[in-house]
Amino acid sequence: MIRRFNFTGRRKIPRSRLSIFHYATPDGVPAFDAALDLASLALPPESKIFIEAYRRNYLRRFACGTVAQPRWPRGQTLDGLDALSFVLFRVKVVDGRGRILAAADRILPRRSEEEEAGKRYLLPVEFADLGNVIWRLDLEGEWPSLLLNSRIDPIREIARADESFRALVYPEVVRQILHHIVIVEDHTDPDTDPDDWMSLWLRFALSLMGRKALPPSGGDDQVVLDKGRWIDDAVDAFCASQHVVERFVQHHQADD
């Protein structure tokens, strides 16, 4: 049984202090390395450190020593997960009474050595048997993810490099995500929580649009229309930033 902790008075661990690298071992088993810099938080040295890996109904907790004597995981396997599974992490520093002193949640790990430590990528990709559907956006978990049909052998390379796929799929993914955030969830404040995925996506859209103001929250007809126009502008800005039309045309001209 996993013990429940008291969250009262906890501090947030800056993501710049975290480094988690998720990878597959040569045997195809998912594993991770982790390290934290907790020196600036002035936490009691005897406080215990825990790292949790989770996704949907999956949860594994790892004891990582104390603030004074940490034992950071190296090559720690994640039994019960597929090597390609999307997984999130959380970190907790806990005192002797089970009270959380500091924490960080919804940590997206690096998936390659080239990624910068602490870098946030917004759309993890997962592979699943989707039957006759090529792709689907999953908005039911802790973080949105793009599901690709594992029945299609070259789907990974298609999603990475095929200009037709990128031009036709990714703008629609952006549209669905922003519609869910702005209209379904009525979330229009990008500064609510710097680590919340909805706020991160709003800030991403605003960065593409030159900080164009979001419509106010609300569900009356005019506000919903304004939200729809804002989403249209955000998708257009995304397409412009990716040169979607030019790359799509060049790709098909090369095939002629």
N, C-alpha and C positions, 0 to 999 in steps of 0.2 A: 504494500500500500504506500502511495506517495503522500508524504506529510504535507499538510496545508500550512502555509506561512502567513503571518500577520504582516500586511503591507504598510502599516501606519508609519508615517514619517520617513519613508525611504527617499534616498537621493537618486538622481538619474546619472548613470555612468555615461560620460560622453563617448560617442561612437568613435571619435578619433583615438580613444584609448584601447580600442578593441581590434583584434586581428583574428579572424576565423577563416580557415581555408578548408573547403569541402571538396573531396576528390574520390576517385575510385582507385583501390589498390591494384597491383598487377593481376590479382585473382578476380577482379571485378566487384570486390566488396566495398561499399561506401565507407569512408573514413573521414576524420577531420583532425586538423591541428588547431590549437588555440593559444592565445597569449593575451594578457591584459596588463595595462600599466595603471595601477591603482594608487600610486604614491601621492598624487596631488589631492586625493579625497580625504586624507587624514583619518582613515578608518581604524578601529581598534585592531591591533595586530593579531589577536586571537580569533577574530571573526572568520567564519568558514565561507569558502567560495564554492558555488555550484554552477555548472553549465548544463543547460537542458537543450536537447534537440527535439523538435516536434513538427508534426504536420497532421492535420485532421485528428485521427484517433491514435496516432503514434506519439509516444513520449518516452524519452530516455534521459535520465539524470546522471550526472557524473560529478563526484566529489573531487575538488581540485585543491585540497589543502587549505591553508589559511592565508590571510593577508601577509603575515610575516614569513610564512614558508609555503608559497604556492607550488602546486604540481600541475603544470600546464599539460594538457593532452597532446600527444604526438602519435599519429597513426591510430587514434582511437576509432575502432570500428562501430558502425551503426547497424547492429544485427536487426534483421526484419525489414530492412529497406532495400529497394532496388537501387542499383548504382546511379541511375538517372533520375531518381526521385528528387523533387524539390523539397527542401527542408529549411526550416527557420531555427534560430537559436535564441536563447535568453540566458542572461547571467544574473545571479543573485549573490549578494554578500550578506550573510546571516549571522546574527549574534547568538549567544548561548541559549536564549529564550525562544528562538525561532522567529525573531523579529527581523524583517528585511531592512538592512541599513542602506543599501544601494542596489540598483538594478538597471538592466537594459533589456528591452524586449523587442521582438520582431526583427532580429538581426539577420540580414541577408549575408550569407558567407561569400567569400570569393570562390569562384569556380575555376580559375586559372591563375598561374603565376604572374601573368601580365596585368591582371587587375590590380588597381591600387588598393591598399588596405583602407578600409572604411568607405570605399566607393559604394554608392547605392545604385543598383540597377533596378529598373522599375517593372520589367516584365519577364519573370522567369518562364522558362519553357519546360513543359513536361510531355511525356509520351505515354499514350494509353490507347487501348483498343476502342476506337470510336465507331466501329461498325462501318457504315457507308459514308460517314462524315469525315472530311479531310481535317478540319480544325474546329475547335470550340474554345470560347473564352470562359474560364472558370472564375466566377466571382463569389464562390461560396466559402472559400477558405480564409485564412488569416491574411492572405495577400493574393491579388489577382494573378493568374497564370494563364499562359497560352498552351492549350492541349493540342498536340499533333498526333495524328493517327499512326500508331506503331505498326499497323498492318502494311504501311507503305514503306518499303525498304529504304529508298533514298530520301525520305522526308526531311531528315536532318539537314542534308546538303541543299535540298530544295528551299527550305526555309531560310537558310543562311545566304544563298547566292543567287537564287532564281529571281530575276527582276520582275517577272509577271506576278509571282507569288507575293513578293514584297509590296508591289504597287497595289494589288487588289486586296490583300489581307490586312496589312498593318494599319492603314488609315481607318479601316472599319473597326479594328481592335481599339484604336484610340477613341473613335466615336462611341463605341459601346461602353468603354470605361468611363469617359467623361459624362455620358448620359446617366450612368448608374450613380456617379458621385453627385452631379449637380441637380439632376431632376428626381431620381428615385430617392436618394438619401438627403436631398436638399442641403448638401454640404457646399458652402460657397466661401468659406473663410480659409485661405491657404496657410494661415499662421496659427490655427487652433492647436496643433501639436506637430512639432518639426519632424517627428518620427512616424507619424500616422501616414499610411500609404495614400489615403485620399488627399491629404494636404500636399504630399510629395508630388502627386500627379498634377494637382492644380498649379503648383509652383513651376513644374515642368512646362505645362501649357502656357502659363503666363510668360515664361522666359522666351518661348518661341514667338509670342505675340507682341513683344515689346511692352509687357506689363499692362496690357489692356484690362481695364477694371472688370471684375466679375459682376454679373447681375446680383441684386439682393436676393436673400432667401425668400421663400414663399411659394405658394402653389396656385395663385390666381392666373387666369388665362394670359394676361399680358406678361407677367413675370415668366411664365413657362415659355412663351414665344421668345422673350429676350434671352432666356437661357439657351434655347435651341439655336438662336443666331450666334450666340457666343461659342457654342460647341462647333457650329459650322466654321466659324473663323479660326478656331483652334485647330481643327482638322486640316483646313487649308494651309495654315502656318506650318503644321507638321509636314505636309506634303512638299511645301516649298523648301523646308530645311533639308529634306531628304532628296530633293530634285527628282521626285517620283515620276512626273510626266516625261522629263527629258530622258531618264534612264529607261523607262518603259518603251519609249519610242526607239531609242538607240538599240535596245535589245532586239526588238522585232525587225528593225531595219537590217540588223546584222544577220538575222535568220533568212531574209529574202534572197 
